[in-house]
Amino acid sequence: MKSLALVALLTACAFGGIATVGASVDQSLEHRDDLSAEDRARIAGVLALPQDFSKAEAFERWPGGAGTSRKLINRDAFSHPLANLDFEQEQLFRVGNGIFRKLWVSSPASTQASDGLGPLFNARSCQRCHLKDGRGHPPAPGEQAVSMFLRLSIPPQDETQREALEAGLKGVIPDPVYGGQLQNFAVPGHLAEGQMTITYEELPVELNGGEIVMLRKPVYGIESLGYGPTHSELMVSPRVANQMIGLGLLEAIHEGDILAQADPQDADGDGISGRPNWVRDDVTGELVLGRFGWKAGNPNVRQQSAHAFTGDIGISTGLTPYHAGECTAAQTACQAAPTGVQAALGDVEAPDQVLDLVTFYAETLAPPARRDLEEPQVLHGKALFHESGCAACHTPKYVTRRDAAIEATSFQLIWPYTDLLLHDMGEGLADGRPEWQATGREWRTAPLWGIGLTETVNGHTFFLHDGRARNLLEAILWHGGEAQTARDAVVAMTPEERDALLAFIGSL
């Protein structure tokens, strides 16, 4: 399906209709092997950063290109398909949505296609973590976590484990008893692994203008351990569920556009040293660019979905054929539990057809249209976003591959506000837990599209990897490391300037 928006975009580029300075990606575009020389010349201008902040840029209202959802903004704002899917694809999207929302049950069960839950799990459905396809949140006091969990791992204990990490054969070394993730629920007859505990310390930050913001610093623990003590060197990393919009569009960004922004040695001296995370592809066995997850630990939506099926719900897939989910060899009762494999459907609990449908659903959730982008306060905030250095990591825009696997994501001008690279975010946000190439201080730049609709969709405004920030300002104030200069610029802004900056981010 041709994109009318992109046709207009190329016309604008051809006539020099977009004033720009600087560059968000390598403007030579020589790495774009999917484009002709004419294509590269025509789109180079639109990938530069703006010079004129008195008005919105062309097509800025449509962050997902022709796929942007034009639906009414309400609690379903993240749950619409890409607007440029054809009829048959919309049908696949609807079926995938049904599986995404389905509640799995424990085995044995009378159902022939929904058993296999657990035996240990974090949620009974994809939707339970990604409520309304949005972001998760920390549990309230006295509440069991559902859309948040703890990743677990230990340092290498011998030369074999060290070599496996160095060679990229493994991304982490799991706890020998509790595995790579703490499952806080279990089916009847089994014990949950334990319960995450969170306490908060208050940290004051004074802003220009006299305002004092109290940040909350979380301290994590595990209680009610079901299978004995954890390893003495256990490392934990809290994770809330990410929002789901635009994943297929992120996958359609050319790898070269991401790698062109990497500067691991900070050769240009700007203090920004983005690095790619190289992770193993479960299908090919090769090390490839990671894009998805808080530390970019998965290379594509299909693998991310398969790992979530197994780790979060305890459902085996063709990529993750572990019927006992994340149960370890030390959890013998879990390993011996009945499975949900149906011989007529295949040799795993979620056959390829199921994984395909859920993957397609996740790949084709549409970013919603921007709001208020022509408001003077929002335009002022956009200028401040660029001036303070936020755009150095939160890259505003890309033109996706011409040869993307899903035609609706092909050759689209998109505005995700991320470079998909790892950045050292300072000691304040460090989890101390490496993952593939990511250190314990590094996180993938989170996409910002849709962030202003979090409260509308999910009823809260908890941000960052563990939801510690209770609003956008707190999220900014936690930035350190490579983002310290940008964070300090926000602290130094006048109250009116900070309001404008937050209004711009809230419009995304």
DRENDRENGU-342016 format. One line per field, with one value per residue (C-alpha): x, y, z. Coordinates in steps of 0.05 Angstrom, whole numbers, plus 5000, padded with zeros to 4 digits. Layout:
<rovos>
xx	[X:...];
yy	[Y:...];
zz	[Z:...];
</rovos>
This chain:
<rovos>
xx	[5000:5030:5037:5004:5039:5107:5091:5076:5138:5183:5152:5167:5238:5248:5228:5268:5205:5236:5286:5337:5404:5446:5430:5395:5429:5486:5462:5502:5455:5507:5489:5417:5425:5349:5347:5366:5413:5353:5316:5376:5382:5308:5299:5365:5335:5278:5324:5358:5338:5294:5316:5249:5210:5155:5112:5106:5146:5112:5077:5097:5024:5030:5084:5069:5069:5010:4998:4982:4917:4867:4818:4787:4835:4810:4831:4837:4887:4943:4900:4885:4916:4961:4914:4945:4934:4891:4827:4860:4915:4863:4831:4898:4906:4838:4853:4921:4888:4843:4903:4940:4880:4867:4872:4914:4895:4935:4940:4904:4841:4780:4801:4843:4880:4888:4921:4994:4998:5060:5069:5104:5084:5078:5012:4958:4956:4997:4943:4951:5022:5010:4942:4907:4973:5005:5058:5060:5067:5096:5049:5012:5026:4997:4986:5020:5059:5028:5056:5125:5176:5248:5300:5352:5423:5491:5563:5599:5622:5674:5714:5660:5608:5655:5672:5598:5584:5645:5628:5555:5530:5491:5466:5464:5478:5412:5405:5415:5350:5306:5327:5327:5262:5224:5155:5108:5049:5040:4986:4951:4998:5061:5096:5108:5182:5173:5147:5182:5186:5197:5212:5226:5274:5261:5313:5302:5322:5319:5300:5314:5256:5256:5213:5234:5219:5222:5247:5234:5293:5270:5302:5284:5281:5249:5208:5171:5222:5190:5253:5306:5357:5379:5451:5496:5516:5445:5435:5364:5335:5263:5223:5154:5119:5133:5079:5066:5053:5097:5139:5136:5157:5217:5235:5231:5284:5346:5401:5450:5409:5417:5490:5506:5488:5533:5595:5622:5687:5653:5696:5658:5667:5593:5589:5541:5568:5511:5527:5489:5472:5491:5446:5435:5381:5345:5333:5400:5445:5481:5496:5450:5428:5383:5324:5270:5266:5294:5365:5353:5359:5318:5328:5257:5185:5176:5234:5211:5141:5166:5209:5150:5105:5155:5183:5119:5064:5101:5079:5126:5136:5177:5231:5228:5207:5206:5140:5156:5168:5225:5228:5299:5327:5326:5250:5235:5160:5153:5192:5148:5081:5031:5040:4990:5018:4962:4987:4937:4965:5039:5094:5092:5037:5035:5048:5078:5010:4995:5063:5055:4988:5011:5074:5034:4988:5046:5080:5019:4994:4990:5020:4965:4965:5000:4959:4970:5032:5018:5007:5059:5077:5088:5131:5172:5181:5203:5258:5280:5280:5331:5371:5380:5407:5349:5347:5419:5391:5317:5326:5260:5250:5269:5247:5237:5264:5235:5240:5207:5174:5106:5087:5049:5113:5154:5183:5147:5168:5161:5174:5191:5242:5294:5361:5351:5422:5449:5470:5503:5448:5489:5492:5422:5388:5439:5413:5483:5461:5495:5454:5489:5533:5495:5530:5495:5491:5465:5394:5364:5336:5261:5216:5174:5117:5051:5082:5034:4975:4998:4949:4892:4906:4933:4908:4977:5039:5094:5156:5226:5244:5217:5162:5198:5183:5112:5111:5152:5192:5215:5235:5279:5310:5332:5374:5449:5512:5510:5444:5471:5482:5412:5383:5421:5395:5324:5340:5367:5306:5255:5189:5156:5209:5201:5126:5136:5185:5135:5079:5119:5136:5063:5041:5080];
yy	[5000:5067:5120:5186:5219:5198:5220:5289:5285:5271:5328:5374:5350:5357:5430:5445:5457:5436:5482:5442:5445:5390:5317:5262:5206:5202:5248:5214:5154:5111:5055:5053:4995:4992:5061:5085:5144:5186:5163:5180:5249:5263:5241:5266:5334:5308:5268:5332:5368:5430:5502:5537:5525:5576:5521:5446:5407:5376:5310:5317:5304:5233:5198:5130:5156:5132:5080:5132:5121:5177:5147:5184:5194:5152:5091:5051:5100:5048:4990:5008:4975:5013:5054:5029:4955:4920:4883:4814:4843:4877:4808:4779:4837:4823:4749:4765:4813:4757:4713:4772:4781:4707:4680:4616:4561:4507:4436:4390:4428:4416:4469:4445:4508:4551:4505:4504:4563:4562:4524:4588:4654:4729:4739:4697:4736:4785:4838:4831:4860:4907:4933:4967:4957:5009:5010:4974:5004:4986:4950:4992:4976:4908:4891:4834:4857:4839:4888:4891:4837:4826:4800:4756:4736:4723:4738:4682:4629:4593:4600:4565:4616:4674:4649:4640:4713:4739:4699:4722:4651:4676:4745:4730:4673:4658:4642:4566:4558:4617:4626:4692:4721:4720:4688:4712:4667:4592:4544:4502:4451:4492:4547:4616:4634:4695:4765:4829:4881:4956:5011:5083:5136:5210:5251:5327:5365:5440:5473:5543:5584:5553:5491:5429:5362:5300:5240:5170:5122:5049:4993:4923:4857:4788:4756:4689:4651:4585:4545:4563:4618:4655:4656:4698:4742:4751:4813:4839:4887:4913:4920:4948:4926:4972:5003:4967:5019:5024:4962:4940:5010:5007:4940:4971:5024:5008:4980:5028:5088:5063:5045:5112:5145:5102:5136:5089:5128:5196:5215:5280:5301:5317:5271:5223:5153:5110:5037:4981:4919:4856:4798:4727:4713:4650:4628:4640:4636:4698:4761:4816:4886:4888:4936:4914:4912:4961:4941:4924:4850:4823:4835:4831:4830:4755:4736:4787:4756:4685:4701:4736:4675:4630:4676:4713:4662:4595:4577:4542:4564:4540:4591:4575:4501:4497:4468:4484:4557:4586:4530:4509:4439:4452:4459:4386:4388:4444:4405:4344:4381:4366:4408:4440:4409:4385:4333:4356:4427:4414:4398:4464:4499:4560:4533:4577:4599:4628:4661:4689:4721:4752:4777:4809:4842:4871:4894:4931:4970:5042:5104:5156:5224:5282:5333:5408:5409:5480:5509:5564:5533:5465:5496:5532:5467:5433:5485:5474:5398:5407:5463:5424:5363:5315:5301:5276:5208:5215:5219:5248:5216:5164:5140:5064:5012:5006:4930:4922:4855:4886:4932:4980:4995:5005:5073:5113:5178:5162:5202:5153:5197:5144:5122:5050:5052:5039:5098:5103:5136:5146:5112:5136:5093:5036:4966:4936:4878:4869:4840:4819:4880:4927:4945:4954:5029:5027:5029:5033:5102:5094:5116:5176:5171:5164:5181:5239:5191:5145:5171:5170:5097:5068:5114:5131:5171:5124:5126:5096:5022:5012:5064:5104:5170:5194:5244:5267:5318:5266:5220:5276:5291:5218:5224:5222:5197:5216:5253:5294:5357:5355:5342:5400:5445:5428:5443:5511:5529:5579:5549:5574:5540:5474:5478:5488:5430:5384:5408:5388:5319:5310:5324:5265];
zz	[5000:4980:5034:5013:5071:5045:4974:5002:5046:4986:4948:5006:5010:4935:4939:5001:5042:5109:5141:5182:5217:5247:5237:5275:5235:5186:5131:5076:5084:5048:5095:5069:5021:5014:4980:4912:4905:4887:4950:4994:4965:4973:5045:5074:5091:5132:5178:5201:5265:5259:5257:5258:5323:5307:5276:5274:5222:5163:5182:5255:5273:5247:5289:5258:5186:5146:5200:5254:5289:5279:5329:5387:5444:5503:5543:5478:5447:5445:5421:5348:5287:5239:5196:5131:5141:5089:5107:5114:5159:5203:5212:5233:5281:5313:5321:5350:5399:5422:5439:5471:5518:5530:5601:5603:5652:5686:5660:5655:5633:5592:5542:5484:5468:5531:5582:5601:5649:5692:5736:5758:5726:5732:5694:5663:5598:5557:5571:5647:5642:5583:5606:5547:5510:5556:5609:5676:5745:5814:5861:5912:5986:6002:5928:5890:5829:5762:5711:5744:5763:5781:5732:5766:5750:5782:5762:5724:5773:5730:5666:5625:5645:5634:5565:5549:5567:5529:5467:5468:5478:5538:5559:5634:5682:5717:5791:5797:5836:5816:5744:5706:5732:5798:5788:5843:5825:5818:5797:5851:5883:5872:5910:5881:5880:5925:5930:5910:5964:5953:6002:5983:6008:5995:5959:5952:5889:5887:5821:5795:5821:5890:5878:5917:5883:5926:5886:5913:5912:5913:5952:5929:5966:5961:6016:6024:5983:5962:5943:5994:5993:5930:5908:5953:5894:5866:5822:5813:5763:5769:5705:5690:5627:5567:5525:5459:5406:5344:5355:5282:5260:5308:5278:5208:5224:5183:5227:5195:5219:5290:5285:5252:5318:5361:5390:5443:5451:5449:5390:5379:5453:5466:5527:5492:5480:5455:5443:5409:5448:5409:5428:5402:5351:5374:5301:5268:5329:5305:5346:5320:5341:5402:5399:5449:5524:5576:5558:5485:5502:5443:5369:5343:5365:5353:5400:5452:5449:5455:5516:5548:5535:5570:5624:5643:5632:5631:5560:5512:5440:5381:5399:5474:5478:5554:5577:5650:5632:5672:5723:5738:5747:5822:5820:5809:5822:5772:5719:5730:5725:5669:5606:5560:5497:5450:5401:5348:5352:5355:5405:5444:5483:5438:5367:5313:5288:5357:5363:5293:5309:5374:5341:5284:5334:5373:5309:5282:5342:5318:5351:5363:5329:5364:5402:5412:5369:5343:5413:5428:5495:5462:5407:5459:5497:5433:5424:5496:5485:5430:5463:5528:5491:5500:5425:5428:5452:5439:5364:5338:5270:5218:5150:5155:5108:5038:5045:5113:5124:5136:5078:5124:5161:5098:5078:5132:5165:5239:5303:5360:5397:5410:5383:5409:5436:5506:5548:5616:5657:5721:5788:5809:5757:5757:5771:5774:5730:5662:5604:5539:5524:5570:5635:5702:5689:5617:5591:5522:5504:5516:5458:5478:5428:5466:5533:5545:5541:5597:5647:5597:5579:5643:5698:5725:5710:5734:5689:5681:5683:5753:5756:5810:5776:5791:5734:5675:5715:5765:5707:5678:5746:5753:5690:5702:5668:5595:5608:5666:5625:5596:5666:5695:5640:5661:5734:5713:5671:5696:5720:5656:5613:5651:5642:5567:5562:5599:5555:5493:5521:5542:5470:5443];
</rovos>
